Amino acid sequence: MEIVRSPDFKQIYAIGAIGGHSPYDFRIAFYNDSPRSVVEGGKQATVMERKMETEIILSPLAAKELAQWLSGHIKDYEKIFGEIKKPGAAPSQQSGAAPQGSESSHIQGYM
């Protein structure tokens, strides 16, 4: 198999993702956040601006294969470099377990 990059190919760095699924596909949009100063009511404030960089749309099978691929690479990474921990998460949540009463994660549901 020969792998060729499209003339439109680009790499992006993303700090997060949001997305969801329908019966037909899975959608994942990757974003970056940056602080921005705004003036509201004569007062200056800082707000976070979330810029959606790109979105991918996958078939259910491709989404499942991506999840398996990512899971395998995360396990390999953690064997070498140690556990990936979420900043600010309580110790019980750092194992990847959802908090009590939580039925969804930040990645579920369409934007």
Secondary structure as GFF3:
##gff-version 3
##sequence-region A 1 111
A	DSSP	beta_strand	16	21	.	.	.	ID=ss1
A	DSSP	beta_strand	26	40	.	.	.	ID=ss2
A	DSSP	beta_strand	43	58	.	.	.	ID=ss3
A	DSSP	alpha_helix	60	81	.	.	.	ID=ss4
###
